[in-house]
Amino acid sequence: MPTITDLKKIIFDSDLSFEEKEELSWMFSGGTEEEIAAGVRLFTEDPIWIRRVSDNYRKKKMAFLTDDLDLWKQILEEEKGYADEKKSAE
């Protein structure tokens, strides 16, 4: 089963900025084995998901810190679109 080290390697080999890589790695650091394996699988199958997950995390952090309800709604719409896209690709 993939480990957090495997996931971090994928993240740090991506085109994210160093700060984004650190944040995304930190986000997964408390994950279960299944969550880490899912991250490795998702990021390996289509690396565009590295950027999407990173951007989503950053937007959620901003929405939380600013208590921005409109941003939360935008995030949920994007997530629904991503879920629909992923489902139709399977």
Secondary structure, 3 states (H helix, E strand, C coil): CCCHHHHHHHHHCCCCCHHHHHHHHHHHHCCCHHHHHHHHHHHHHCCHHHHHHHHHHHHHHHHHHHCCHHHHHHHHHHHHHHHHHHHHHC
